[in-house]
Amino acid sequence: MNGFYHVVENLYQDTEDQVATATQLTQFRSSHGIFRRPVAKAAASTVPAWLNFGASMSELQELLCEFLVKQQARVMQNGIGACLVSYRMTDIAV
């Protein structure tokens, strides 16, 4: 989780945004709100589904989108192997 908080602190300079993002992660991981719905649980393993259901958690959604954009850029520049070595999904994955 240290990696997650490092990314949050770098993406959001405002402490309130950092707290909102951490709170949203907790809500997502514990299946609160929209993530409690059966369709959201069934689709939880797919990124497109998360992006659809995550609209109610704008800070966390922005963090995920930023991460995916950087991942794609690394793949395009260095190939998939370098991308997978650069980031450990368990550091920031939900």
C-alpha atoms as one frame of an Amber mdcrd trajectory, in Angstrom:
protein
   0.000   0.000   0.000   2.970   2.334   0.370   3.150   2.546  -3.418  -0.500
   3.576  -3.584  -0.011   6.397  -1.090   3.152   7.535  -2.864   1.224   7.821
  -6.138  -1.661   9.635  -4.403   0.710  12.161  -2.834   2.387  12.802  -6.183
  -0.868  13.143  -8.119  -2.713  15.280  -5.562  -0.926  18.098  -3.780  -3.997
  19.005  -1.712  -4.368  16.945   1.473  -8.174  16.894   1.162  -7.899  15.250
  -2.265  -5.430  12.717  -0.859  -7.818  11.845   1.970 -10.763  11.614  -0.452
  -8.816   9.198  -2.647  -7.790   7.005   0.300 -11.385   6.984   1.560 -12.680
   6.030  -1.867 -10.219   3.147  -2.050 -11.519   1.877   1.292 -15.111   2.120
   0.027 -14.208   0.279  -3.160 -12.306  -2.497  -1.387 -15.095  -3.035   1.139
 -17.843  -2.995  -1.537 -19.740   0.054  -0.337 -22.094   2.184  -2.395 -22.362
   1.273  -6.059 -19.684  -1.391  -5.625 -22.128  -3.372  -3.470 -24.363  -4.048
  -6.487 -24.117  -7.580  -7.921 -23.258  -6.354 -11.414 -20.382  -4.259 -10.046
 -19.036  -7.214  -8.075 -19.263  -9.482 -11.106 -17.413  -6.950 -13.271 -14.829
  -5.964 -10.623 -11.977  -7.816 -12.292 -12.156  -5.793 -15.497 -10.752  -2.299
 -15.830 -13.482  -1.031 -18.215 -16.157  -2.110 -15.744 -14.336  -0.349 -12.917
 -14.108   2.807 -14.978 -17.878   2.635 -15.541 -18.808   2.009 -11.922 -16.110
   4.234 -10.501 -17.668   7.466 -11.752 -19.004   8.150  -8.262 -15.413   8.189
  -6.972 -13.796  10.825  -9.135 -10.419  11.087  -7.360  -9.838   7.338  -7.356
 -10.998   7.088 -10.969  -8.568   9.853 -11.972  -5.741   8.021 -10.199  -6.484
   4.796 -12.059  -6.711   6.587 -15.413  -3.403   8.358 -14.769  -1.766   5.056
 -13.902  -3.134   3.349 -17.029  -1.956   6.185 -19.278   1.556   5.951 -17.827
   1.529   2.171 -18.176   0.525   2.446 -21.823   3.266   5.017 -22.482   5.883
   2.713 -20.923   4.704  -0.209 -23.034   4.870   1.880 -26.193   8.357   3.133
 -25.339  10.005   0.083 -23.785   7.841  -2.946 -24.467   5.616  -4.844 -22.057
   8.499  -6.416 -20.112   9.863  -3.055 -18.964   6.383  -1.937 -18.013   5.751
  -4.965 -15.836   9.094  -4.584 -14.087   8.580  -0.848 -13.478   5.311  -1.201
 -11.594   4.056  -3.810  -9.190   0.285  -3.783  -9.549  -0.045  -4.959  -5.955
   1.397  -1.646  -4.788  -1.552   0.350  -6.075  -4.120  -2.184  -7.216  -7.444
  -2.324  -5.495
